[in-house]
Amino acid sequence: MPKLTFIQDDGVERTVDAALGGSVMQAAVDAGVNGIVAQCGGNVMCATCHVYADPGRLDDLGPMCSDEDEMLDCTASPREVSSRLSCQVTVTEDLDGLVLRVPEEQE
């Protein structure tokens, strides 16, 4: 099972096991990572699962669809080059060791 590390806004790091084929958002929610709100349940409708991925690992995350790109313009915290909606990133073996920062605000 790949391991993902979330750095919460308060600086606390949480390393979680992520199920292959699931979403990064679901792994965070299942583990109780603070700051991943996921109001829409992964339907690309709310941007409350926004994360900042390790910039050196962006190619590992897979392509961004146009709906995700559009929703990232609506995030409560500033969009960065490394911004992704965690509901749209599928967990693969390539993500093992990925570090994601949770933004200060989601709503």
Biopython code that builds the backbone (N, CA, C, O; Angstrom):
import numpy as np
from Bio.PDB.StructureBuilder import StructureBuilder

atoms = [
    (1, "MET", "N", (0.835, -1.169, 0.000)),
    (1, "MET", "CA", (0.000, 0.000, 0.000)),
    (1, "MET", "C", (0.892, 1.248, 0.000)),
    (1, "MET", "O", (1.766, 1.382, 0.856)),
    (2, "PRO", "N", (0.677, 2.153, -0.947)),
    (2, "PRO", "CA", (1.483, 3.378, -0.952)),
    (2, "PRO", "C", (1.240, 4.211, 0.311)),
    (2, "PRO", "O", (0.146, 4.209, 0.875)),
    (3, "LYS", "N", (2.273, 4.910, 0.731)),
    (3, "LYS", "CA", (2.170, 5.807, 1.879)),
    (3, "LYS", "C", (2.198, 7.245, 1.367)),
    (3, "LYS", "O", (3.032, 7.605, 0.535)),
    (4, "LEU", "N", (1.276, 8.059, 1.876)),
    (4, "LEU", "CA", (1.195, 9.473, 1.543)),
    (4, "LEU", "C", (1.382, 10.258, 2.824)),
    (4, "LEU", "O", (0.874, 9.864, 3.873)),
    (5, "THR", "N", (2.104, 11.365, 2.750)),
    (5, "THR", "CA", (2.282, 12.221, 3.915)),
    (5, "THR", "C", (1.582, 13.546, 3.672)),
    (5, "THR", "O", (1.841, 14.231, 2.683)),
    (6, "PHE", "N", (0.694, 13.892, 4.589)),
    (6, "PHE", "CA", (-0.025, 15.158, 4.554)),
    (6, "PHE", "C", (0.569, 16.064, 5.618)),
    (6, "PHE", "O", (0.686, 15.672, 6.779)),
    (7, "ILE", "N", (0.943, 17.270, 5.228)),
    (7, "ILE", "CA", (1.401, 18.263, 6.187)),
    (7, "ILE", "C", (0.235, 19.217, 6.398)),
    (7, "ILE", "O", (-0.114, 20.008, 5.522)),
    (8, "GLN", "N", (-0.353, 19.121, 7.575)),
    (8, "GLN", "CA", (-1.515, 19.935, 7.897)),
    (8, "GLN", "C", (-1.080, 21.373, 8.134)),
    (8, "GLN", "O", (0.099, 21.642, 8.362)),
    (9, "ASP", "N", (-2.035, 22.295, 8.080)),
    (9, "ASP", "CA", (-1.751, 23.711, 8.227)),
    (9, "ASP", "C", (-1.027, 24.036, 9.538)),
    (9, "ASP", "O", (-0.257, 24.995, 9.593)),
    (10, "ASP", "N", (-1.262, 23.255, 10.581)),
    (10, "ASP", "CA", (-0.618, 23.499, 11.875)),
    (10, "ASP", "C", (0.788, 22.899, 11.951)),
    (10, "ASP", "O", (1.437, 22.956, 12.996)),
    (11, "GLY", "N", (1.255, 22.320, 10.833)),
    (11, "GLY", "CA", (2.593, 21.742, 10.771)),
    (11, "GLY", "C", (2.664, 20.276, 11.120)),
    (11, "GLY", "O", (3.707, 19.648, 10.940)),
    (12, "VAL", "N", (1.579, 19.717, 11.616)),
    (12, "VAL", "CA", (1.559, 18.295, 11.965)),
    (12, "VAL", "C", (1.606, 17.466, 10.680)),
    (12, "VAL", "O", (0.854, 17.716, 9.738)),
    (13, "GLU", "N", (2.490, 16.488, 10.660)),
    (13, "GLU", "CA", (2.603, 15.580, 9.516)),
    (13, "GLU", "C", (1.876, 14.287, 9.832)),
    (13, "GLU", "O", (2.034, 13.717, 10.912)),
    (14, "ARG", "N", (1.070, 13.827, 8.870)),
    (14, "ARG", "CA", (0.344, 12.560, 9.010)),
    (14, "ARG", "C", (0.703, 11.688, 7.817)),
    (14, "ARG", "O", (0.445, 12.063, 6.673)),
    (15, "THR", "N", (1.289, 10.541, 8.071)),
    (15, "THR", "CA", (1.562, 9.581, 7.009)),
    (15, "THR", "C", (0.486, 8.516, 7.070)),
    (15, "THR", "O", (0.234, 7.922, 8.118)),
    (16, "VAL", "N", (-0.149, 8.282, 5.918)),
    (16, "VAL", "CA", (-1.283, 7.362, 5.869)),
    (16, "VAL", "C", (-1.056, 6.318, 4.783)),
    (16, "VAL", "O", (-0.347, 6.560, 3.805)),
    (17, "ASP", "N", (-1.667, 5.161, 4.971)),
    (17, "ASP", "CA", (-1.696, 4.136, 3.940)),
    (17, "ASP", "C", (-2.843, 4.468, 2.997)),
    (17, "ASP", "O", (-3.947, 4.789, 3.436)),
    (18, "ALA", "N", (-2.577, 4.389, 1.709)),
    (18, "ALA", "CA", (-3.591, 4.728, 0.705)),
    (18, "ALA", "C", (-3.890, 3.500, -0.150)),
    (18, "ALA", "O", (-2.979, 2.845, -0.656)),
    (19, "ALA", "N", (-5.157, 3.204, -0.302)),
    (19, "ALA", "CA", (-5.571, 2.040, -1.091)),
    (19, "ALA", "C", (-5.348, 2.294, -2.578)),
    (19, "ALA", "O", (-5.743, 3.332, -3.107)),
    (20, "LEU", "N", (-4.720, 1.346, -3.234)),
    (20, "LEU", "CA", (-4.523, 1.452, -4.687)),
    (20, "LEU", "C", (-5.867, 1.582, -5.387)),
    (20, "LEU", "O", (-6.815, 0.859, -5.080)),
    (21, "GLY", "N", (-5.934, 2.500, -6.321)),
    (21, "GLY", "CA", (-7.152, 2.697, -7.106)),
    (21, "GLY", "C", (-8.132, 3.657, -6.478)),
    (21, "GLY", "O", (-9.054, 4.123, -7.148)),
    (22, "GLY", "N", (-7.955, 3.967, -5.197)),
    (22, "GLY", "CA", (-8.798, 4.959, -4.538)),
    (22, "GLY", "C", (-8.264, 6.355, -4.813)),
    (22, "GLY", "O", (-7.282, 6.522, -5.537)),
    (23, "SER", "N", (-8.904, 7.341, -4.240)),
    (23, "SER", "CA", (-8.417, 8.714, -4.424)),
    (23, "SER", "C", (-7.558, 9.132, -3.234)),
    (23, "SER", "O", (-7.668, 8.584, -2.137)),
    (24, "VAL", "N", (-6.707, 10.109, -3.484)),
    (24, "VAL", "CA", (-5.906, 10.688, -2.411)),
    (24, "VAL", "C", (-6.839, 11.300, -1.365)),
    (24, "VAL", "O", (-6.563, 11.215, -0.168)),
    (25, "MET", "N", (-7.934, 11.912, -1.801)),
    (25, "MET", "CA", (-8.911, 12.481, -0.881)),
    (25, "MET", "C", (-9.481, 11.414, 0.049)),
    (25, "MET", "O", (-9.575, 11.632, 1.257)),
    (26, "GLN", "N", (-9.856, 10.278, -0.495)),
    (26, "GLN", "CA", (-10.451, 9.228, 0.329)),
    (26, "GLN", "C", (-9.462, 8.711, 1.355)),
    (26, "GLN", "O", (-9.837, 8.416, 2.490)),
    (27, "ALA", "N", (-8.192, 8.598, 0.961)),
    (27, "ALA", "CA", (-7.167, 8.165, 1.916)),
    (27, "ALA", "C", (-7.060, 9.161, 3.065)),
    (27, "ALA", "O", (-6.919, 8.761, 4.220)),
    (28, "ALA", "N", (-7.126, 10.458, 2.757)),
    (28, "ALA", "CA", (-7.049, 11.492, 3.792)),
    (28, "ALA", "C", (-8.271, 11.457, 4.706)),
    (28, "ALA", "O", (-8.143, 11.522, 5.929)),
    (29, "VAL", "N", (-9.448, 11.354, 4.109)),
    (29, "VAL", "CA", (-10.688, 11.322, 4.889)),
    (29, "VAL", "C", (-10.714, 10.084, 5.789)),
    (29, "VAL", "O", (-11.040, 10.180, 6.972)),
    (30, "ASP", "N", (-10.371, 8.931, 5.228)),
    (30, "ASP", "CA", (-10.370, 7.685, 6.012)),
    (30, "ASP", "C", (-9.429, 7.770, 7.209)),
    (30, "ASP", "O", (-9.688, 7.184, 8.260)),
    (31, "ALA", "N", (-8.328, 8.511, 7.035)),
    (31, "ALA", "CA", (-7.335, 8.625, 8.108)),
    (31, "ALA", "C", (-7.609, 9.811, 9.036)),
    (31, "ALA", "O", (-6.898, 10.001, 10.023)),
    (32, "GLY", "N", (-8.620, 10.599, 8.728)),
    (32, "GLY", "CA", (-8.951, 11.735, 9.582)),
    (32, "GLY", "C", (-7.968, 12.890, 9.493)),
    (32, "GLY", "O", (-7.726, 13.579, 10.483)),
    (33, "VAL", "N", (-7.402, 13.105, 8.315)),
    (33, "VAL", "CA", (-6.467, 14.214, 8.127)),
    (33, "VAL", "C", (-7.230, 15.536, 8.247)),
    (33, "VAL", "O", (-8.189, 15.776, 7.514)),
    (34, "ASN", "N", (-6.797, 16.381, 9.169)),
    (34, "ASN", "CA", (-7.436, 17.686, 9.352)),
    (34, "ASN", "C", (-7.227, 18.559, 8.121)),
    (34, "ASN", "O", (-6.139, 18.600, 7.548)),
    (35, "GLY", "N", (-8.295, 19.258, 7.723)),
    (35, "GLY", "CA", (-8.205, 20.206, 6.629)),
    (35, "GLY", "C", (-8.684, 19.677, 5.293)),
    (35, "GLY", "O", (-8.843, 20.457, 4.354)),
    (36, "ILE", "N", (-8.917, 18.384, 5.175)),
    (36, "ILE", "CA", (-9.499, 17.828, 3.954)),
    (36, "ILE", "C", (-10.995, 17.677, 4.224)),
    (36, "ILE", "O", (-11.429, 16.702, 4.837)),
    (37, "VAL", "N", (-11.778, 18.656, 3.760)),
    (37, "VAL", "CA", (-13.202, 18.727, 4.069)),
    (37, "VAL", "C", (-14.015, 17.794, 3.180)),
    (37, "VAL", "O", (-14.867, 17.051, 3.667)),
    (38, "ALA", "N", (-13.752, 17.832, 1.879)),
    (38, "ALA", "CA", (-14.388, 16.924, 0.919)),
    (38, "ALA", "C", (-15.915, 16.993, 0.947)),
    (38, "ALA", "O", (-16.590, 15.965, 1.003)),
    (39, "GLN", "N", (-16.447, 18.201, 0.908)),
    (39, "GLN", "CA", (-17.899, 18.390, 0.998)),
    (39, "GLN", "C", (-18.688, 17.664, -0.082)),
    (39, "GLN", "O", (-19.768, 17.140, 0.191)),
    (40, "CYS", "N", (-18.170, 17.623, -1.296)),
    (40, "CYS", "CA", (-18.950, 17.024, -2.383)),
    (40, "CYS", "C", (-18.681, 15.534, -2.554)),
    (40, "CYS", "O", (-19.264, 14.899, -3.432)),
    (41, "GLY", "N", (-17.819, 14.978, -1.738)),
    (41, "GLY", "CA", (-17.562, 13.547, -1.790)),
    (41, "GLY", "C", (-16.772, 13.079, -2.994)),
    (41, "GLY", "O", (-16.801, 11.896, -3.333)),
    (42, "GLY", "N", (-16.072, 13.985, -3.640)),
    (42, "GLY", "CA", (-15.222, 13.598, -4.765)),
    (42, "GLY", "C", (-15.839, 13.806, -6.128)),
    (42, "GLY", "O", (-15.432, 13.164, -7.097)),
    (43, "ASN", "N", (-16.808, 14.688, -6.219)),
    (43, "ASN", "CA", (-17.506, 14.919, -7.490)),
    (43, "ASN", "C", (-17.061, 16.171, -8.231)),
    (43, "ASN", "O", (-17.767, 16.631, -9.128)),
    (44, "VAL", "N", (-15.911, 16.733, -7.883)),
    (44, "VAL", "CA", (-15.335, 17.918, -8.520)),
    (44, "VAL", "C", (-16.318, 19.090, -8.506)),
    (44, "VAL", "O", (-16.500, 19.774, -9.513)),
    (45, "MET", "N", (-16.948, 19.311, -7.348)),
    (45, "MET", "CA", (-17.964, 20.355, -7.278)),
    (45, "MET", "C", (-17.706, 21.370, -6.164)),
    (45, "MET", "O", (-18.471, 22.325, -6.030)),
    (46, "CYS", "N", (-16.644, 21.194, -5.355)),
    (46, "CYS", "CA", (-16.519, 22.091, -4.204)),
    (46, "CYS", "C", (-15.113, 22.622, -3.949)),
    (46, "CYS", "O", (-14.981, 23.688, -3.347)),
    (47, "ALA", "N", (-14.098, 21.959, -4.361)),
    (47, "ALA", "CA", (-12.695, 22.367, -4.151)),
    (47, "ALA", "C", (-12.281, 22.362, -2.679)),
    (47, "ALA", "O", (-11.326, 23.047, -2.315)),
    (48, "THR", "N", (-12.981, 21.603, -1.822)),
    (48, "THR", "CA", (-12.616, 21.549, -0.403)),
    (48, "THR", "C", (-11.694, 20.375, -0.076)),
    (48, "THR", "O", (-11.522, 20.009, 1.086)),
    (49, "CYS", "N", (-11.112, 19.800, -1.108)),
    (49, "CYS", "CA", (-10.085, 18.766, -0.914)),
    (49, "CYS", "C", (-8.777, 19.212, -1.569)),
    (49, "CYS", "O", (-7.920, 18.395, -1.906)),
    (50, "HIS", "N", (-8.649, 20.515, -1.736)),
    (50, "HIS", "CA", (-7.468, 21.144, -2.334)),
    (50, "HIS", "C", (-6.208, 20.765, -1.560)),
    (50, "HIS", "O", (-6.202, 20.791, -0.329)),
    (51, "VAL", "N", (-5.162, 20.419, -2.267)),
    (51, "VAL", "CA", (-3.854, 20.149, -1.672)),
    (51, "VAL", "C", (-2.776, 20.754, -2.559)),
    (51, "VAL", "O", (-2.990, 21.021, -3.742)),
    (52, "TYR", "N", (-1.622, 20.961, -1.957)),
    (52, "TYR", "CA", (-0.429, 21.367, -2.695)),
    (52, "TYR", "C", (0.496, 20.156, -2.731)),
    (52, "TYR", "O", (0.988, 19.712, -1.694)),
    (53, "ALA", "N", (0.726, 19.633, -3.914)),
    (53, "ALA", "CA", (1.573, 18.445, -4.064)),
    (53, "ALA", "C", (3.040, 18.850, -4.151)),
    (53, "ALA", "O", (3.367, 19.986, -4.497)),
    (54, "ASP", "N", (3.899, 17.918, -3.837)),
    (54, "ASP", "CA", (5.339, 18.124, -3.991)),
    (54, "ASP", "C", (5.592, 18.503, -5.454)),
    (54, "ASP", "O", (5.294, 17.712, -6.349)),
    (55, "PRO", "N", (6.140, 19.707, -5.716)),
    (55, "PRO", "CA", (6.335, 20.155, -7.096)),
    (55, "PRO", "C", (7.192, 19.214, -7.940)),
    (55, "PRO", "O", (7.027, 19.155, -9.158)),
    (56, "GLY", "N", (8.092, 18.489, -7.312)),
    (56, "GLY", "CA", (8.944, 17.557, -8.044)),
    (56, "GLY", "C", (8.248, 16.264, -8.434)),
    (56, "GLY", "O", (8.824, 15.434, -9.138)),
    (57, "ARG", "N", (7.011, 16.087, -7.983)),
    (57, "ARG", "CA", (6.285, 14.838, -8.231)),
    (57, "ARG", "C", (5.010, 15.042, -9.052)),
    (57, "ARG", "O", (4.203, 14.119, -9.166)),
    (58, "LEU", "N", (4.816, 16.217, -9.617)),
    (58, "LEU", "CA", (3.565, 16.510, -10.323)),
    (58, "LEU", "C", (3.285, 15.530, -11.458)),
    (58, "LEU", "O", (2.126, 15.196, -11.704)),
    (59, "ASP", "N", (4.308, 15.067, -12.145)),
    (59, "ASP", "CA", (4.099, 14.113, -13.248)),
    (59, "ASP", "C", (3.544, 12.787, -12.756)),
    (59, "ASP", "O", (2.908, 12.063, -13.523)),
    (60, "ASP", "N", (3.774, 12.456, -11.487)),
    (60, "ASP", "CA", (3.271, 11.198, -10.925)),
    (60, "ASP", "C", (1.767, 11.228, -10.667)),
    (60, "ASP", "O", (1.148, 10.179, -10.490)),
    (61, "LEU", "N", (1.175, 12.427, -10.644)),
    (61, "LEU", "CA", (-0.230, 12.577, -10.259)),
    (61, "LEU", "C", (-1.216, 12.303, -11.385)),
    (61, "LEU", "O", (-2.418, 12.201, -11.137)),
    (62, "GLY", "N", (-0.747, 12.185, -12.586)),
    (62, "GLY", "CA", (-1.646, 11.996, -13.713)),
    (62, "GLY", "C", (-2.161, 13.340, -14.205)),
    (62, "GLY", "O", (-1.978, 14.362, -13.545)),
    (63, "PRO", "N", (-2.800, 13.333, -15.357)),
    (63, "PRO", "CA", (-3.259, 14.591, -15.957)),
    (63, "PRO", "C", (-4.428, 15.205, -15.197)),
    (63, "PRO", "O", (-5.195, 14.514, -14.526)),
    (64, "MET", "N", (-4.538, 16.515, -15.322)),
    (64, "MET", "CA", (-5.634, 17.258, -14.714)),
    (64, "MET", "C", (-6.734, 17.444, -15.769)),
    (64, "MET", "O", (-6.457, 17.870, -16.890)),
    (65, "CYS", "N", (-7.971, 17.124, -15.405)),
    (65, "CYS", "CA", (-9.083, 17.321, -16.328)),
    (65, "CYS", "C", (-9.530, 18.785, -16.281)),
    (65, "CYS", "O", (-9.184, 19.514, -15.352)),
    (66, "SER", "N", (-10.287, 19.200, -17.267)),
    (66, "SER", "CA", (-10.726, 20.595, -17.356)),
    (66, "SER", "C", (-11.622, 20.989, -16.184)),
    (66, "SER", "O", (-11.559, 22.133, -15.732)),
    (67, "ASP", "N", (-12.458, 20.073, -15.676)),
    (67, "ASP", "CA", (-13.311, 20.392, -14.528)),
    (67, "ASP", "C", (-12.471, 20.685, -13.285)),
    (67, "ASP", "O", (-12.761, 21.619, -12.536)),
    (68, "GLU", "N", (-11.440, 19.887, -13.076)),
    (68, "GLU", "CA", (-10.559, 20.131, -11.932)),
    (68, "GLU", "C", (-9.845, 21.464, -12.085)),
    (68, "GLU", "O", (-9.757, 22.239, -11.133)),
    (69, "ASP", "N", (-9.340, 21.727, -13.268)),
    (69, "ASP", "CA", (-8.649, 22.986, -13.532)),
    (69, "ASP", "C", (-9.555, 24.177, -13.231)),
    (69, "ASP", "O", (-9.121, 25.160, -12.630)),
    (70, "GLU", "N", (-10.791, 24.082, -13.644)),
    (70, "GLU", "CA", (-11.766, 25.151, -13.407)),
    (70, "GLU", "C", (-12.062, 25.315, -11.912)),
    (70, "GLU", "O", (-12.123, 26.440, -11.415)),
    (71, "MET", "N", (-12.245, 24.204, -11.195)),
    (71, "MET", "CA", (-12.549, 24.267, -9.762)),
    (71, "MET", "C", (-11.370, 24.823, -8.953)),
    (71, "MET", "O", (-11.573, 25.456, -7.917)),
    (72, "LEU", "N", (-10.165, 24.592, -9.416)),
    (72, "LEU", "CA", (-9.001, 25.111, -8.697)),
    (72, "LEU", "C", (-8.957, 26.638, -8.700)),
    (72, "LEU", "O", (-8.267, 27.243, -7.879)),
    (73, "ASP", "N", (-9.689, 27.258, -9.615)),
    (73, "ASP", "CA", (-9.794, 28.718, -9.619)),
    (73, "ASP", "C", (-10.739, 29.206, -8.529)),
    (73, "ASP", "O", (-10.847, 30.412, -8.306)),
    (74, "CYS", "N", (-11.424, 28.293, -7.847)),
    (74, "CYS", "CA", (-12.414, 28.635, -6.816)),
    (74, "CYS", "C", (-11.965, 28.245, -5.411)),
    (74, "CYS", "O", (-12.787, 28.238, -4.494)),
    (75, "THR", "N", (-10.713, 27.927, -5.216)),
    (75, "THR", "CA", (-10.257, 27.485, -3.900)),
    (75, "THR", "C", (-10.199, 28.642, -2.915)),
    (75, "THR", "O", (-9.971, 29.787, -3.303)),
    (76, "ALA", "N", (-10.407, 28.337, -1.636)),
    (76, "ALA", "CA", (-10.369, 29.353, -0.581)),
    (76, "ALA", "C", (-8.946, 29.851, -0.336)),
    (76, "ALA", "O", (-8.741, 31.029, -0.044)),
    (77, "SER", "N", (-7.974, 28.963, -0.455)),
    (77, "SER", "CA", (-6.565, 29.341, -0.344)),
    (77, "SER", "C", (-6.008, 29.520, -1.752)),
    (77, "SER", "O", (-6.522, 28.924, -2.699)),
    (78, "PRO", "N", (-4.974, 30.325, -1.898)),
    (78, "PRO", "CA", (-4.455, 30.616, -3.239)),
    (78, "PRO", "C", (-4.064, 29.368, -4.026)),
    (78, "PRO", "O", (-3.511, 28.412, -3.482)),
    (79, "ARG", "N", (-4.364, 29.409, -5.306)),
    (79, "ARG", "CA", (-3.935, 28.346, -6.211)),
    (79, "ARG", "C", (-2.451, 28.517, -6.487)),
    (79, "ARG", "O", (-1.961, 29.628, -6.687)),
    (80, "GLU", "N", (-1.746, 27.389, -6.493)),
    (80, "GLU", "CA", (-0.326, 27.369, -6.832)),
    (80, "GLU", "C", (-0.119, 26.412, -8.008)),
    (80, "GLU", "O", (-1.032, 25.682, -8.391)),
    (81, "VAL", "N", (1.066, 26.424, -8.563)),
    (81, "VAL", "CA", (1.388, 25.514, -9.665)),
    (81, "VAL", "C", (1.173, 24.068, -9.242)),
    (81, "VAL", "O", (0.790, 23.228, -10.057)),
    (82, "SER", "N", (1.420, 23.777, -7.963)),
    (82, "SER", "CA", (1.310, 22.401, -7.473)),
    (82, "SER", "C", (-0.078, 22.062, -6.924)),
    (82, "SER", "O", (-0.263, 20.989, -6.350)),
    (83, "SER", "N", (-1.051, 22.954, -7.091)),
    (83, "SER", "CA", (-2.401, 22.703, -6.583)),
    (83, "SER", "C", (-3.082, 21.581, -7.345)),
    (83, "SER", "O", (-3.004, 21.491, -8.570)),
    (84, "ARG", "N", (-3.753, 20.727, -6.581)),
    (84, "ARG", "CA", (-4.604, 19.679, -7.149)),
    (84, "ARG", "C", (-5.798, 19.478, -6.232)),
    (84, "ARG", "O", (-5.746, 19.790, -5.042)),
    (85, "LEU", "N", (-6.873, 18.954, -6.802)),
    (85, "LEU", "CA", (-7.988, 18.477, -5.989)),
    (85, "LEU", "C", (-7.683, 17.019, -5.695)),
    (85, "LEU", "O", (-7.561, 16.203, -6.608)),
    (86, "SER", "N", (-7.562, 16.700, -4.422)),
    (86, "SER", "CA", (-7.135, 15.344, -4.059)),
    (86, "SER", "C", (-8.149, 14.282, -4.467)),
    (86, "SER", "O", (-7.802, 13.105, -4.565)),
    (87, "CYS", "N", (-9.402, 14.681, -4.708)),
    (87, "CYS", "CA", (-10.412, 13.715, -5.159)),
    (87, "CYS", "C", (-10.156, 13.261, -6.592)),
    (87, "CYS", "O", (-10.685, 12.237, -7.026)),
    (88, "GLN", "N", (-9.353, 14.013, -7.319)),
    (88, "GLN", "CA", (-9.106, 13.704, -8.722)),
    (88, "GLN", "C", (-7.760, 13.018, -8.963)),
    (88, "GLN", "O", (-7.370, 12.792, -10.109)),
    (89, "VAL", "N", (-7.065, 12.695, -7.897)),
    (89, "VAL", "CA", (-5.775, 12.013, -8.013)),
    (89, "VAL", "C", (-5.958, 10.573, -7.541)),
    (89, "VAL", "O", (-6.256, 10.317, -6.374)),
    (90, "THR", "N", (-5.774, 9.648, -8.464)),
    (90, "THR", "CA", (-5.917, 8.225, -8.165)),
    (90, "THR", "C", (-4.622, 7.687, -7.575)),
    (90, "THR", "O", (-3.534, 7.971, -8.078)),
    (91, "VAL", "N", (-4.747, 6.914, -6.511)),
    (91, "VAL", "CA", (-3.584, 6.338, -5.842)),
    (91, "VAL", "C", (-3.019, 5.206, -6.702)),
    (91, "VAL", "O", (-3.713, 4.251, -7.051)),
    (92, "THR", "N", (-1.750, 5.349, -7.024)),
    (92, "THR", "CA", (-0.993, 4.311, -7.738)),
    (92, "THR", "C", (0.293, 4.055, -6.959)),
    (92, "THR", "O", (0.625, 4.806, -6.042)),
    (93, "GLU", "N", (1.004, 3.016, -7.315)),
    (93, "GLU", "CA", (2.295, 2.735, -6.675)),
    (93, "GLU", "C", (3.258, 3.902, -6.855)),
    (93, "GLU", "O", (4.112, 4.138, -6.001)),
    (94, "ASP", "N", (3.126, 4.640, -7.970)),
    (94, "ASP", "CA", (4.006, 5.778, -8.243)),
    (94, "ASP", "C", (3.878, 6.879, -7.200)),
    (94, "ASP", "O", (4.773, 7.715, -7.075)),
    (95, "LEU", "N", (2.778, 6.894, -6.447)),
    (95, "LEU", "CA", (2.579, 7.942, -5.446)),
    (95, "LEU", "C", (3.211, 7.621, -4.096)),
    (95, "LEU", "O", (3.198, 8.463, -3.198)),
    (96, "ASP", "N", (3.757, 6.436, -3.936)),
    (96, "ASP", "CA", (4.353, 6.067, -2.656)),
    (96, "ASP", "C", (5.384, 7.114, -2.240)),
    (96, "ASP", "O", (6.291, 7.447, -3.003)),
    (97, "GLY", "N", (5.231, 7.627, -1.019)),
    (97, "GLY", "CA", (6.158, 8.624, -0.496)),
    (97, "GLY", "C", (5.800, 10.062, -0.836)),
    (97, "GLY", "O", (6.522, 10.983, -0.453)),
    (98, "LEU", "N", (4.702, 10.271, -1.546)),
    (98, "LEU", "CA", (4.287, 11.621, -1.933)),
    (98, "LEU", "C", (3.973, 12.462, -0.698)),
    (98, "LEU", "O", (3.351, 11.988, 0.252)),
    (99, "VAL", "N", (4.415, 13.716, -0.729)),
    (99, "VAL", "CA", (4.123, 14.662, 0.335)),
    (99, "VAL", "C", (3.166, 15.715, -0.209)),
    (99, "VAL", "O", (3.379, 16.272, -1.286)),
    (100, "LEU", "N", (2.100, 15.979, 0.558)),
    (100, "LEU", "CA", (1.071, 16.954, 0.168)),
    (100, "LEU", "C", (0.859, 17.922, 1.317)),
    (100, "LEU", "O", (0.746, 17.500, 2.468)),
    (101, "ARG", "N", (0.803, 19.208, 1.021)),
    (101, "ARG", "CA", (0.492, 20.205, 2.038)),
    (101, "ARG", "C", (-1.000, 20.518, 1.972)),
    (101, "ARG", "O", (-1.571, 20.659, 0.891)),
    (102, "VAL", "N", (-1.615, 20.624, 3.135)),
    (102, "VAL", "CA", (-3.026, 20.981, 3.226)),
    (102, "VAL", "C", (-3.099, 22.494, 3.389)),
    (102, "VAL", "O", (-2.435, 23.048, 4.266)),
    (103, "PRO", "N", (-3.897, 23.178, 2.558)),
    (103, "PRO", "CA", (-3.970, 24.637, 2.648)),
    (103, "PRO", "C", (-4.558, 25.124, 3.968)),
    (103, "PRO", "O", (-5.192, 24.373, 4.709)),
    (104, "GLU", "N", (-4.326, 26.400, 4.234)),
    (104, "GLU", "CA", (-4.824, 27.030, 5.457)),
    (104, "GLU", "C", (-6.337, 27.010, 5.504)),
    (104, "GLU", "O", (-6.922, 26.751, 6.555)),
    (105, "GLU", "N", (-6.978, 27.280, 4.378)),
    (105, "GLU", "CA", (-8.449, 27.333, 4.321)),
    (105, "GLU", "C", (-8.961, 26.431, 3.206)),
    (105, "GLU", "O", (-8.313, 26.271, 2.171)),
    (106, "GLN", "N", (-10.127, 25.850, 3.432)),
    (106, "GLN", "CA", (-10.790, 25.049, 2.403)),
    (106, "GLN", "C", (-12.175, 25.615, 2.074)),
    (106, "GLN", "O", (-12.706, 25.365, 0.992)),
    (107, "GLU", "N", (-12.746, 26.361, 2.985)),
    (107, "GLU", "CA", (-14.102, 26.865, 2.770)),
    (107, "GLU", "C", (-14.113, 28.363, 2.839)),
    (107, "GLU", "O", (-15.167, 28.981, 2.682)),
]
sb = StructureBuilder()
sb.init_structure("model")
sb.init_model(0)
sb.init_chain("A")
sb.init_seg("    ")
for serial, (resi, resn, name, xyz) in enumerate(atoms, 1):
    if name == "N":
        sb.init_residue(resn, " ", resi, " ")
    sb.init_atom(name, np.array(xyz, "f"), 0.0, 1.0, " ", f" {name:<3s}", serial, name[0])
structure = sb.get_structure()
